[in-house]
Amino acid sequence: MSRYVFKMPDLGEGTVEAEVVEWKVKVGDVVTEDQIIAEVMTDKAAVEIPAPVSGRVVSITGRPGDMVPVGSELIAFDTAGNAGPAAQPELARADAPAVATATAGAMAAAPAAASASLRVMASPATRRKAHSAGVDLSAVSGSGPGGRISAQDLEAVISGRAGAVARPAAQAAREGTEEIKIIGLRRLIAQRMSEAKRNIPHFAYVEEVDVTELEALRQYLNSRLPKGQPGLSYLPFLVSALVRVLGQFPQCNAVHDAERSLIIRHRAVHVGIATQTPDGLKVPVLRHAEARSLAELAAEIRRLSEAARDNKATREELTGSTITVTSLGKLGGIASTPVINAPEVAIIGVNKAVDRPVVLNGAIAVRRIMNLSSSFDHRFVDGFDAAAMIQALKERLEHPATIFLQD
């Protein structure tokens, strides 16, 4: 056997370890060079690891949730022949680089089901859907490479089973619990949210905005789009207005460098677009919003959001924002208290737009109303400045022609 050892690579930006999120292969699998073998998570982003060589997998290090230090053995291949009968799994070598004690303990304490999950190849989204539908993936035949279970494979099983059920089962009391290990993106989200709320004194400010004129403009512009082209949402208008306003309030387009005790104000506006994905919240970055037209903003927001949801956003596309916009769309509610995307000092929250009766020029009128719910780092942005910034943004949105004026 010709054994090739592949170690956890240096993933950049001072990374010293990475968390195993999902193995795409198992011991005994034959892989080809550049085939994706694992997904790992750093403190910055999820990273897919390709196979450095072609061969048969003889050992892997770490279960999902385990941290593997950079430079430690991650996976080993038998490169002799590349495709013979399945080899027996190789035992852990005594001279293999050691993993942290906490990791080794977690591996020892893991239930047998954890190793079983490694034998089933399916995406996280497919696993979640299978769990919701009560389908055991180990009993599903995969049509993908190496027996990987696709969404279509799972859907065929669910559809077939549904067709065999004549009527829904009678309601019954449910018992039992489910333990879900906090790993990958969910672990990173939990860590960052905890740090942000623990370290940043949030100042929340909610303002009501009359977007009746903006809605009329949005509908008019959408009516002029070529058939089949996605329509404009409120978001590109908001970002365009925000760019104009931040020129007056540079203290809100800034990041806090705690190590150097500095506030770094940016002339460029790199807007984080908070995006809900099947794996959790991601914030891809729309760079140089100040240099983009409305159509360019809309296209880039759409592209970044789709890349984040499809897990195709690059590390560079997920870092470097100077201020974040978050919107729950139609689920936006009346008000919210968004958590600041540290090390930024401000986040702009968008609630849903609804028709409401309001007093206008002494009479009751139906207007399109949308609330902005925003948070600021009160250490560096005074309450007066935060309110003034949102008031300036409100004025632009209520008189949308001013969004396009060059100040």
N, C-alpha and C positions, 0 to 999 in steps of 0.2 A: 504494500500500500504506500502511495506517495501522499503524505499528509501535508496539506496547506492550511496554515493557521491565519485567520483574518482577525485582527484586533480592532477594538472600538476606535474609529478614526477621530482625529481632532476636528471637531465641527465648527471651530472658529469662535471668536469673540470671548476668549478666556474660558471656554467650556472645559471642565475637568471630569465630568461624568455625564451620562445620558440615561434616561429611563427607557426600558424596554416597554413598548406599548403593545405591539403585536408581532408575532412571528408569521411570516408568509410561507415558511417551509418547515419541515420536520425532519428528524433523523431518518435517513434512508432515502430521502428525496434526491432525485437527480436534477441539478439546476444548470442553467447555461449562464455564461458570462453576461453581466449587466441585468440579469433577472432580479427583480426586487425580492429581497429575502427577509427584510424586517422593517418595521417602523419604530423609530425611537423619538423621544421628546427631550429637547434641551430646555433651558429656561427661556428660550426665545421662540422656538417653533418646533413643529413636527418635521422629522426628516426621514425620507425613505432611503434605505441602504441597499445598493445594488450588489450582486455577487461579483467579486473581483476576478473569479475564474470559473470555469466550467468543472463540474465534478459532482460527487455524491456527498451529501451532508452526513458527517459521522458524529458530530457533537455540537451542541449549542449551549450558550451560557446565559442564564437568567430567564425567569418567567415574567409575564406581563406585570409591571409594577416595580420590578427590581431595577436598581441603579447599577450601571456597569461603568467603572472608571475608564477614561480614555487611556488607550495603550494596553488594556486587559483583553484577554482572549474573548472574542464574541462568538465565533463560529469556526469550525474546522471542516475541511473538505478532503475527500480522497480523489485526487486528480488522475489516478492511474486508470486509463481506459474510459473514464467518464460515464460509462453506462453499462454496467454489468448487473448481475443479480444483486438484490438488496443486501447490503453489508450489515453485520451485527453492530449495534450502537457501541461506540468506543467508550470505555470507562473514563471517568475524570482522571487526568494525570496529576500525580503528586507535585510535579514541577510547574503546573499551570499557574499563571498569575492569579493571586488571591483577590477575591472580591471582598468588599467591606463586610464586617461582621454582621451588621444589621441585615444586609442582603442575604447572607448565607443563612441567617436565622429565619428570615421570611421564607426562603426556599424550603427549609426543613419542615416548617410548620404548615406549608401549603397543603390543602387537601388533594386527594388523588384526582379530583375533577379538573384541577388546574392543568395537569399534564394531558388530560384527555382533550382539553380545548385546543392544545397545540396540534392535534392530529386532524383537526377540521380546518380547512382553508376557506375563509369567507371574509368579506369586508366587515368592518364594525357596524355599518348600517344594516347589512344582511343579518348579522348576529342579533342586533336589537329587534329587527322585525320578526325574526324567528322566535325570540324570547316572548315578544308580545303575543304571537300567534300560538304559543305553546308547542312549537315544532322542535324536535331534537335533531340538530344538524348532523349528528353522527349517523343518522339513519337516512340522510338525503344524499343522493348520488349527484356529484358535481360534474358539469359538462365542460368546465374550464380547464386551463393547463394544470396538469398535476392533480386533477380531481377537484379544483377550486369550485366552490358553490357560488353560482351567480344569482343575481336577484330573480332572474327568470326561472332558475331551477327551484328556488324557494316558492315563488308564486305558483308554479305548477303543482307543487305539493299542497299548498294552502287551498288552491282552487279545487283540486281533486277531492280533498277532504271535505271542503264545504259542500260540494255537490252531493256527497254521500249522506249528509245530515238532513233529515226530512224536516225537523223542527228544532228550535232552540231548546236546550236542556232547561229543566226547571231550576229556578233560583235556589241556591243553597248557601249555607254559611261557609265562609272561607277561613282557612286557618293557615298558619305557617308564615315564615318571613323569608326575605331574600337579602343576602349580604352581597354588596357590590363594592369591590375594591376601588378606592379612589386613585386612579392612575391617569397617565397621559395628560390630555388637555384639561380634563376636569380637575386634576390635581393642580395644574398650573393656574387655572382660573381661581380655585379656592385659595391658593397661596397669595396670588396678587391682590385679590379682593380683600383678604384679611389684612395684608400689609397696608393697602390704601386706606382702609377704614381705621386701622390702628394708628397710622402715622400722620394722616392728613385730617386737619380740622375742616370738615366740609361746611360750606355756606351754601344753602339751597335757596333758589329764587325762582318763583313761578310767575309768568306773565301771560295775560290773555292777548291774543293777536287776532284781528279781524282780517281774514284772508279772502274775503269775498272777491276783491278785484284780482288778487293773485289767482284764484280759482278760475275766474273768467279768462284770464290770459293763458293759463295752463290749458284749458279746454280748447281755446282758439288755436294755440300752437299745435296741439295734438291733432286737431282736425286737418291741419295742413301737412301732416307727415305722410310719406308714402305708405301705401297699404302693406300691412305686415310688420312695419317698424314699431318697436316698443314705444309706448307713450311716455311723456315726461311725468315724473312724480314731483312732489314738493321738494325733494331733497336737493336736486341741482340748483333750484332757486335759492334755497336756504344757504347752501355753500357759497354761492356767488355773492349773496348779500353779506354773509359772514366775512368774506374776504375784504369787502369794502369797509366794514365796521372795524375790523381788527387794526386797520391803519391808525384809527383814533385811540385804540386801547391795546397797545403792544404788550402790556403786562399780562394780557390774557392769552397771547400766542407765545407761550414760553414753557420751558421745562426746568425742573429743579435738580441741580447737580448737588446731591447731599454730601458726597465725598469731598468736594471742593468748596462747599458752602457758597454756591453761586446760583443765580437765576439767569438762565440763558434765553434772551429774547430773540426770536427768529424773524427775519424779514420775509422769508419765504413762508407760505402757509401750506403745511403738509397735514391734510385733514384725515384723521382716523375715522373709518366708516364702520361702526359697530355692526357686526353681521351675525345673526343666529345661524348656526350650522348643525347638522346632525350630531356632530361631536361636541358642540358647545359654542360659546361665544368667541368669535375671532374678530380682530380689528385690522383689516387691510388698510393700507395708507394710500390716499390719493395725493400724489406729490405735485407741488407747484400749482395749487388750485388757483392762485392769483394770475396765472398765465393762460388759463383755459377759458374757452367760450362756454356758453350754457350747454350747447350740444356736446362739446367735448367732456364737460363735467358729467353729464348724464351717461355718456358711453363709458367713461372710465369707472364711474360708480357701479354700473351694471357689470362690467368686466371683472372688477375686483371682487364684488360680492359673489359672483358665480365661481370664481377661482377659489374663494374661501370655502364656499359650500361644497365644492367638488374636491377639496383637499389638494388643490393644485397651486395655491398661492406660495410664492417663494419666500425665503427668509427675509430678503430685502423688502418684499411687499408687505410684510407683517411688522416692520419696525420703522422707527424714525418719525412718528407723527408728532405734531406740535400742539394740536387741539383735536378733540374727538366729538363727533356728532353721533347720537344714538337715537333710534326711532323704533317704536314698536308697531308702526303702521296702523292698521285698523284695530289692533289690540291696545293702542296707546293710552286708553283711559283718560281720566281728567287731569291727573297730575302724577308725577313720579319723582324719585330722588336718586338720579343716576350716580354711580360711584366713579370718581375721577380715575382716568387711565394714567396712573403714575408712570413716569415722573412729570406728566403734564400738570397744569394748574387749573384747567377749566374743561368742562364737558357740557355740550349743549344737547338737551333732551327734547325730543319732539313728540307731542301727544297727538291723538287722532283729531282730524278736523270734522266738525259736525255743524249742522244748521241749528241755530239757537235764536230765540226771540231776544232782541236787545233794544234799548232805547237809543234812537238815532234822530238827532235834531228834534227832540221833544216828542217823538212818536215811536210806537212799537214797530220794529221791522225784523224780518228774518235775515240773519247774516251768517256767513260761514266763519266759524270761530275755531281757533286752534291754540292750545296752550304750549308755551315753551317752559320746560322744567329743567333748570340747569344747576350745576354745582361748581363751586370755585374753592380753591385752596385759600382759606382765610388768612394763612400766614403771609401770603404774598399778593393777594387781591383783596382790597378793601370792599366792604359791602356796598358803599356808594358807587365805586367804579364798576362792580359787577352789575348792579341795577342799571347804571347808565349805559353799559354796553348792551344789555338785553333790550333796553328802551330804544337804543339806536337801531338794533336789529329789527325790532318790532316796526319802527317807522319805515324801514326799507321794504319790509314784507307787506305792509298795509298800503304802500304806494309803490307797486312793483316797477314802475318806470324808472325809479331812482336806482334800482339794482344795476341798471345798464349805463348809468352816468359815470363818466370818468372824473374822479375827484381831483 
